[in-house]
Amino acid sequence: MDFIKRTFPVLIGLFLLSVLVRLPQLNRPLSKHHEFCTALSLRVMQIWYDNGIEKYGYNPVMTYNNEADKFINNDASASGGMLDKEGNYYYVSHPPFAYYFPYFIFKVFHVRPDVLPLELLNLSFQFLSGLFIYFIVCLLSFNRARSYPYRSAIVAFVIYIFLPPTLWFQSNVYMSDMAVHLLFIIGVYIALKMIIRERFYSPKYIFFYVLCLALMIYTSWLGVFFAFGILVYSLLYAKWNSGFRVLLWSTILVNIILLPLIIYQYSQINGLEAYLGEMINRYIQRGSLEPTDSGLLHFFISYLLLIKTLLYNYIVNYFVGYVALLAFLWVAISRKKLRIVFSENGYKFVWLSVTPVVLMHVFFLNYSAHDFTTLYASLFFSVLGGILYDKVKKSGTIPLARMQVGLTIIVFFMVAQFYVINPPSFTGKIPDTERIFGERIRNEASKDEVVFSNIVDIEPQTVFYAGRNIKYASSRQEAIQFLQTRHLNKGIFFIRNEQGNIASEKIAI
């Protein structure tokens, strides 16, 4: 096959260059730029790996398996109600598939979940994401992906793997949001192929579409927004093409099965009321609701600040892309031969790739303040870059050699932008306060001692490196009261003073 012999080695080689760019960042202590997500995910997977996933009903547990760690809520439950009878807390903000897949991969290969193995798996997700972006550009350009390397699709692949958000969030940071991104790209590709080539009645395409959508919904709520976009599009075109009814009812059926399944699964932890209370509490924190207690002016200002943060995140992560796009528009306007016309298939791609992202930002505006949510837009920007490159090349307005130089310059500045956002440390001296504190706890605290600290916001990285749940206590007396409540008699109190120094004190009652 020409693709395996000629194209695949090229894509692998380009991807390895992107890995080389990130080598200083790999397998270093979790510390910065949302690496707390990786710490949280590893915490779940390590507890499963050490104690058995069946013990926790296949739910994402956040409590270590020591009696002294029970009934301590570290970044698990916003409402405080997602705990079982044994005192184990669970993180149910997202469906669980993002934790399942790495866990079972590690289990099969007998690899305990840890930072480097998860980063390597995340990198493989980036390569697969770029591969399907290659396929999408080939599909939109009516080019056989299995034939010789297609230059414009390779350009899209290059743009994708060197975009600052993908360089970081598909390497050092892993959580449901990153796991669903690969499924999102595959879902767009399958849906596009069904629509463009009218493969609505093909059992193969129906199967892969249903499977991908089910896994997407079982990974993150972005899957629900993707399904909504498909539903709207299918409803608009069903009266002209009956094949869209297959897409429509397949989407409805998946949602009817998966959403109740998620509710049922998480309700087994502490009942339906506790789960619904948790989700309401989470939405108040992460959704698009703002309190009006302080007046309408404060309400509108809060929204404007959230929108400003969202726009700032997009500017920071895609600045070089915007400059390149503006340069392209200037060329398009100044050169009469270059006429940019978006095809009908192009608009289909825009709908499928943009609608779910926009809906996610609209319904989860507070959550969108996390800049990892800009990762989803990388699909649109990279495919757009490949398609525009194709149009310029076919127009002949710019020599091919000059276009290649331009692409190289763009990649260079994207890598530079990545380093500005995530400064590497070639000396090995990196901010690893959380690791140092966590390992100190691991070394000083015995398994039968409850770990206390007067630090209000304990970082997830500290909990991960400690391998222990850490209970907040403002004073020694408060720590003793917790021990008495739990009928335990041993603890260790880590106290940070005004100078930032941390001392430990044993507690016995």
N, C-alpha and C positions, 0 to 999 in steps of 0.2 A: 504494500500500500504506500502510495506517494506521501501521504501525510506522516506516517510513522518514519519513513526513511529520510524525508527531506524537511518537513515542517517542524515536527516534534523536537528534533535536536536543536533547531534554531530557538524555539520557545524555551526549552530547558536552559540553553546557554544564556539567554537574556535574563531569565529568572535568577540564575545563579549569580549574575552580576548584581542584581538587586539584593540578594542575600549577602554578598560581599560588602555592600554598602552598610548593612546592619550588623556586621560581626561585632563591632565594639559594644553593641547594645544587648547582645544575646547572653543568656546564662549569667546575668548579673543580679544582685539583690533587687527584689521588687521594691520600688520606692516612689516613682513619680508618674505623672501624666496618666492617670486612671489605671495604673498597675494594681490598684486595690481590687479591680474586677478579677484579675488573674488570681490574686490571693483568695478571694471569696470562692471562685470556682474550684480551685485546688483544695480548699478546705472541705468542700462537699465531697469531692472525689476521693480524697485521702481517707476520710472517715468511712466512706463506703468500702474502700479497698481494704482497710484494716479490720473492719468489723462485719462486713457483709452487707450488700445493698438490700437484701431481703429483710433484714432486721428493722429497717426503717420504712418498709412498705414502698420501696423504690421512690421515695420522696427526698428532695434535696435538704438533708439534715445539716445543721450548723453547730451542733453540740458534740463535743468530744466524749468518748466513752469512758469517762471516769465519774464516779459518784460526786466528786468535788466540782465537776463542771456542769452539773445539771442545774436547770432553772436559771441560767445566766444567758441573757439575750444580747449577743454581740452582733449588731447590724443584720439580724435575721428578720424579726417581725416588727413592723411599724406599729401595729395595734397591741402587740404583746400577747395576742391570743393564739398564735400559731405554734403551739407546743403540745406534745402528747402527754400521756399519763406518767411517763418516766421522767419528764422534765426536759425532753429534747426539743429544741427550737428548730423551725424549718423556714427556708427562704422560698416563698411562693409567688414573688412578683412576676416571674416568668414561668411558662410551662417548662418541663424538665429535660427535653430532648438534648439541649446543648450540653448538659452534664452527662447524659447517658452515652453519647457516641464516643467521646474521649475515654470515658471510664471503661467501656467494654473493649475498646482498642488496647488500652493499657493492660487490661485483665488478660486478654488473649495472649499478649506478648510478655506477660509476667513483668511488667514495668510499673513500679509504684509511681502514681501521679506526682510530678514535680515540675519545677519551672522550665527547665530545658526541654523535656519531652513534650510539654504542652505547647511551648513556643514552636518547636519543630512541626507539630501537628497543625498549628495555626498557619505556619508558612505553607504547608501543603494545601491548605484551604485557599490561600491566596493564588497559588499556581492554578488550581482548578477553576477559580473565579476568572482569572485571566484567560484560561483556555476557552471557557464558554463565552467570554467577550469576543474572542477571536471568531468563534462560530457565529455569534450574533451579527458581526460586521459582514461576514461571508454571506449570511442569509439575507441581509438587507441589500447587499450588492449583487445578489443572484450569482454568487460564485460558489463553486463546489468546495467545501471545506476539506474534502478528502484529496483534492488535487495538489498541485504545486503550491508553495508558500504564496499567500496573497498579501502583497505589500501593505495595503491599507489596513487589513486586519492585524498585521504584525505591529503597525504603528499604534493601533488602539490597545493592543496587548502591552506594548512598551509604556504608553502613557499610564495605563492602569497600574502596572506593577511598580512604577516609580512615583506615583502620586503620594504626597506626604501622608494622607490619612491611611492608605493601604500599607505603606511601608511600616507604619507604627502599629496600627490597630489590627493588622493581620500578621503580627509578629509577637510583640510584647504584651498585648492586651487581649484577654479572652473572656468572653461571657456570652450570654444568649444573643446579644446584639451583633457580635461578630460571627457567631455560628449561623445565624439566619441569613446573613448577607450572601453566602455562597448559594444557599437554597433560593434566595430571591433572584439571583442572576440566572440560575438554572430554570427557575419557574418562568421568567420572562422569555427565555430562549424557547422553551417548550410551547408556551402559549402563542408566541409569535409564529412558530413553525406551523402550529395547528391552524392559525388564522390565515397566514399568507398562502400556505400550500393547501388549505382546506382539508386538513387531515382529521376532521371532526369525528369521523366514524372509524378511525383506525384504532383497534384494540391496544396496540402498542403505545400510541400517543396518549390515549385516554388513561391507560395504566400509569404511565410515567407522570402525567399531569396530576392525577389524583394523589399519587405517592408523594410527589414534591410538595403539593399544596398541604397535604396532611402533615408532613414533617415540618413545613414552615410554620403552620399554626401551632404545632406541638413544641415549637422552639421559642417563638416570640410573637407578640401581638402585631408585628408588621405583617405577618401572614394573613391576619384578618383584614387589614387594609388592602393588601394585594387582592384578596378574594372579593372585596367590595368593588375594586376597580374592574375586575373581570365581570362581575355581575352587571354593573352599569353598562359596560361595553356590549355585553351579550344581549341585554335587554334592548339596546338601541338598534342592533343589527339582526335580531332574531326574525323579524318579520320579512326581511329580504333574503335571509339565508337560514334555512331550518337547522343547519349544522351548529349554529350558535346555541341552540337549545340543549345540545349535548354538553357544551361547555358550561352553560347556565346551570343545568341540573346536577352536573358533576360537582360544581362548586358549592351549590346549596347542600348537597348530600354530605360532602366532607365537613362542612361547618356544623351541620346537624349532629354528626357523630362526634367530632373532635371537641367542640366546646363543652357539651355535657360531660364528656369523658374527663376533661381537665378539672371541671368543677367537682365531679364525683371523686376523682383521685385525691385532690387536695382536701376535700371535705372529710376524708377518712382520718385525717390527723387529729382534728378536734371538733368536728361537726360542721355542718353547712353554715350555721350562723357565724361561727368564728372565721371561716374562710371569707364569707361575704363582707364581714366587718373589716377584715384585713385588706381586701381589695378596695373597699371604699376609702379606707385610711390611706392606702398607697396612692389612689387617684387624687385625693386632696393634696398630697405632697407633690406628685409628679404630673398631674394632669394639667388642664388649662383653666382651672378655677382659681380665682383670687378672692380673698375676703373683702367685703365691703364695709366692715366695721369702722374703718378709718375714713369713710367718705368716698364718693365717686371719683374725686380727683386722684386720691391715692390709688384707687382701683385701676384707673387708666394709666397712671404713671408706672405701676407695677407691670402691666402688660407691655408697655413701650420698652421698659428695661429688659424684659424677657426677649422681645423681638430684636432689640439691639444686640443682646448676647448671641442670639441665633445667627444674625447677620455677621457679627464679628467672627464667629466660629467658621462660617463659610469663607469669609475673606482670608482669614489666617491660613486655612487648610488648602484653599484653591487659588491663592493670589496669582501664582505664576500662570495657571490655566486661564484666568481672566485676562491677564495681559496678553497672552498668546491669542485668545479669542478676539480681543480688540484689534490686535495687529492684523488678524485674518480679515476682520470686517473692513478695516481700512484698505487692505489690498483689494477686497471684493468691490468696494465702492470706486476705487481709483482705476481698476482695470475693467474696461468695457467687455472684454471677452469672457470674464468670469461672472457667470450668472448662477446664483445659488437658489435652487428650487428643491424644496423638501417634497419627497414622494409621499404617496398615501401610506406606504409601509413605514416610512419615517415617522409619520404622525402616530401610527399604531405603537411604534416603539416608545415614543415620547409619553403616550398615555400610560402604557404598562410600567414604565420605569420611573415616571415622575409622580403619578397620582398617589401611590401608596406612601411615598416619602412626604409629600405635602400633607396628606391626611394625618400621618403620624405626628408631624410638627403641630398641626392644628389642634389635635386632641390631646397631645402630650407636650404642651409648650414648656412646662417646667422641666420635664425630662430632657427636652431638646437643648437645654442649657449645657448638657454634657456634649462635648464636641465629638465624641465617638459616633453620635447620630448623623454626622455629616458623611460618614463612611458610605452610607447608602447611595449618595449622589455620585459616587465614583463610577458607577455603572453608566449613568447618563453622560458624564463628562468624557469618559474614555471612548465610548462608542461615537459620540459626537465628534471627537477629535479625529478618529479614524475615517469617518464618513466625509468630513470636510477636507481632510488630506486627499482622499480619493477624488473629490470634485476638483480640487486645485490641480492635481496631477493630470487628470483627463482634459482640463481646459488648456493646458500647455502654457499658461501665463507666467509660470515661474519654472526655471530650469530644475530638473530633478535633483541635481547635485546641491543646489542652493536649498532646496526643501530638506534634504538630508542634514545639511549643516544646521538649519533652523531647528529641526527636531532634536539634534544633539544638544544644542544650546538650551532648549526647553527642559530636557532631561537633567542637564547640569544644574540649572537653577531650581528645579524641583527637589533634587537631592540636597542642594544648599539650604532650601527652605525647610526640609525635613530636619537637617542638623540644627538650624536655628530654633525650631520648635522643641526638638529633643537633643540637646547638646550631649554628645558622647564624651566619655572620659577614657582617654588613652593611657592615663596614668594609673588607673585602677582606684583612684580616690573618688568615690561617688557617695552621694548622700544616702546612707543606709542605716539611719537612726532606728527605723522600725525593726530591721533585722537584728541589730545589736541588742535592742531592748527585748525583743522576742526570744532570742537565744539566751539572754540572761535569765529570763523567767523559766525557760525550759531547764536550765542548769540548776537553778536555786530552788525551784518549787517541786516538792515530791507529789506523786500522783494522788495522795490522800489529803493534800492541802488545797483549800479553796484559794484561788489567786485573786487578790484585791488590788485596786489602784485608785488613787485620787485624781487620776487624769480623766477628764470628763469624756473626751472623744478618743477612745482607743482605736487606732487605725487597724483595718482588716489585715494589713501586712504583719502587724505585731502579733495578732492572734494566730495567724498562719505560722509564723516562725516559732512562736511559743508552743504551738500544738496544744494550747489550753484556752478555755474560756476565761475571761477576765471580768470580774464583777467590780463595778464602780462603787466606791465608798468614800464619802467626804471626810470620814474620821475613823479612828480605830474602834470607837464605840459602835458606829454604824456597821462595821465589819463583824463585830462580835454579835450584834443583833441578828445579822443574816445567818451566822453559824448556828445560833440558838434556834432560829426558825427552821433550819434544815436539820436540826439534831446532829450537827457535826461539831467536832471539837478542835480542828486544826486549820490554820490558814497562814498565808504569808501576804504582807501588805507592802506594796511598792509605792513609795511616797515621793512625789516630785516637789521640791521646794521652790521658792521664788526665784532662785538663780538657775533653775532648770535641771539641777542635779537630782538623781534618783537614788534613794536609799531603800533598803528592804528591812522588814521587821517581822519576825515570826509571831504568830498569835496562837495561844492555846487556852482552852477553857475547860 
